[in-house]
Amino acid sequence: MSTVTSRDGTTIAFERTGEGPPLVLVDGALSHRSFGPLAPLPALLAPRFAVYAYDRRGRGESGDTAPYAVAREVEDLDAVIAAAGGSAAVFGLSSGAALALEAAAGALPVTRLALYEPPFSVEPEDTREYDEQLARLVAEGRGGDAVELFLTSAGVSPEAMAGMRADPSWAQFEAVGPTLLYDHAVLGDGLVPYERAAMVTAPTLVASGGESPDFFVHAARATADAIPDARHESLDGQSWGRVAPEALAAMLERFLR
């Protein structure tokens, strides 16, 4: 493990794996470099890339500094890119895709941008009740309940939820539960950020699973349409919440090659 210091003094932990052109991975909600769907990617991509996996602030071995702002997370990513040599390709998944898009729109030195299912909406939704509940649970120190609210809202069944809470890994979910507010902030009003997307100049790939719900497919297509130099790709056999690391690795190798 290595660390960099972000602009506000926060320590950001990262790990480099492999040799080649630099690629930075940006996790989605509840994940960090050793816990989540992107954790297997460095080993899969190491033969072709220098993969930089980092813990977003408030997660894993990275620090945190109040008050939170999306701009601070962009600065964290900027610090990791600087450690990678000053410019890098960036891949973000879910809310990590939204953060990666914001970073590229903000003129960070992103050479190529790959996004998997940024969870934007194409139509306005009333999320006020969810927003208030999430903020209250985090404020009360109920990280596990915040995670349960997030997952059940995303469609996880009560039976599956009970199994997750009984699993030893649940403690890791609880630990990062408060950072759900950060992911919420990254998504803004939840709509596809057309104006910010139009500012992205890096060649971009926006992917969705071939078996994903229409919500994610429509969002991915709309995001790709909003970025000047972007295309959409559908990954056969993949879906939201169960995308194979091997499918992501193959997609990234095709795009970055």
N, C-alpha and C positions, 0 to 999 in steps of 0.2 A: 504494500500500500504506500502511496505517496499522497502529499497534500499540496494544495495551493491556498492562497489567501485572497478572498474576494475583496472587492473595493471597500465594503463596509467592515472589513476585519474578520469576517466569518471564515473559519477553516473548512475547506471542502476536500473530502477524501476521494481519491480516484486510484484506479489501477490500470496499468498499461499491459496489454497482452499482444504478442506478435510483432511482426516487422512489415513495413510497407507504408502506403499512403495512410494518413491518420483518419480515423473514423470515431466520432464521439457518439455514445449511446445516451439517450435521454429517457428515463423511465416514466411510466404513467403512475396513477394513484397507487399508494400503499406499497410500492416496490422500491428496492434499492439494488446495488450491484450484486449482492449475494442472495437476494430474495425477490423472485418475481420472474415474469416470462422472458425477460432479456438476459437473465443470468447465464444461460448456456451459450449465448452468442459469441462472446470473446473467443472461446476455445474453437468454435466452428469457423470463425473468420480469421483467426490468427495466421494461417498459412499465407494469406493475401494482404492483410491489413494490420496496421498498428491500431488496436482497438482500445479506446479510452472509455472505461465504464466508471461513472462517478455516482456518489450518493448526493442526491439533491438535499438542500438544506433541511435540517430537522429530521433526517433519516440516517440510518446506519451509523457510520463513523464521522459524518459531517456535523458541524456545529449549527447554530441558529442564532439569529440576532433580531430582536424586536425593534421597531414594528416591521411586520412583513410587508413587502411590496413586490409586485411582479418584476419590476425593474431590477430588484436585487437578485432575483433568480436568473435574469438575463446576464447580469454581471458575473454570477457564478459560472455560467456556461462559457462566458467570454474568458474567464480565468483558466478554465480547463483547456479551451482552444489554444490559448497562449502557451500552456504547458506542452501542447501537442506540436508546437512549432510555429504558431502564429496564424494558421488557417487549417481548416479540416472539413471533411464531409460530416454531416450530422444526421442521425436517424432518431426520430422520436415516435413513441407508441402511445396512443390514447391521449391523455392530457399532456404527456410528454411531447406529443406531436404538436399540440397547441403552443407549448412553450418554445419548441424548436422553430415553429413558424414565426412567432413573435420575435425571436432572436434574429432570424434571417431578415425579417422586415426592418429590424432596427440596425441594419448595416453591419452586423457582426461578420467576420471573415469566414463565411460558410461557402465552401467551394461547390458542394452539391447537397441537396436537402431531400431526405426520404421521410415520409410520414405514413404511419399505419393507423387508419381509422381514428382521425381526430374527432372527438365526440361532440361536434357542433350540431346545431339544429338548423334546418332550412326554413322553419316556421317558428314564430314566437311561441314560447310556452310559459305558463304561469308556474314558477317554481318557488314562490314566496314561502309556502308552508314548509317545504323541504329545507330551504335556506335557513329559516328561523330555527327549525329543529336541530340542524347540524351545528349551527353556531352555539345554541344553548348546550348541547351535549359536550362539545369541546370545552366551553367555558366552565362547565361543571366537572371537568376532568374525567369524563366518561368516554375515553377513547374507544373502548370496545363497542359501546352502544353506537357511537358515531360510525364505526366501520359497518356494523350490522344495518344501520339505516341506509348507508350508501349501497351496500350489496343487495339488500332486499329491494331497494328502489330500482336497481339495475336488473332485477328479475330472478335473483337467487331465491330458491324455495325455502320455506321454513324448515323442512327436513334437512336440506343441505346446509342451512345456516346452523342448525343444532349440531351437525357433525363437525363443522368447521370450528365451532366454539369449544368442542370437546377435544380437538386435536392439539398436540403440544405446540404446533406452529402458531396457534392463535395469539400467543404472547407477542410475536413479531408484528402481527396486524395491530394489536392494541398500541404498541409502541409508536407506530407511525400514524395512528388514527387522527391526531390533531392536524397533521399536514393535509388532510382532505380539504381544509379551508384554503390552503395554498392552491390546490388544483382547481378549486371552485373559482378563485380569483383569476387564475390563468385563463379560464374559459370566458371571463367577462360576462356579457349578457347571454352567453350560450349560443348565439347565432354565428354562422360562418362570418369571419371578420373580413369582409370583402375589401375594404379600404386597405387594411394592413397587408392582406394577401397580395394585392396589386403592387406592393412595394418590394416584394421578393424578387431578386434578380438572379438568384442561383438556379441552375437547372434542377427541377423538382419532380419527384415521383410521389404520388399519393395513392396508396393501396388500400383495398378492403378485401374481406374474405368472400369467397364465392358463395358461402353458405350463411353469411352474416345477415341479420335483420335489415330490412330496407332502410331503417333510420341511418345506419352506418354507411351503407352504400351511397345513399343520396348525399350524405354529408361529405364523403370522400370525393365524389364526382363534382359537387359544387365547389369544394375547396380547390381541386385541380383546375377547374374552369376559371377560378378567380386569380390564379397565379400565372403571370405572363408566359413563363417557359416551363410548363408542367404538363404531365400526362397522368392518367389514371390507369391502374392495373388491378385486375381481380385475381386473387390467389385461389386457385381451385382447391376445394376440400377444406378450406379454412373458414373460421368463423370468429365472431367476437367472443373473447374469453377462452378460446381454445385454439389458438394459432400455434402451429408447430415451429419450434426454433429453426429447424432445418429449412422450412419454407421461407422464413424471414431471411435466413442466411443466403439462400439461393437467389432470392429477390434482390438483395443488396449487392451480391456479386455481379448479377446481370446489369444492374443500374450503374454501379460505380466502375465497372470495367471499362 
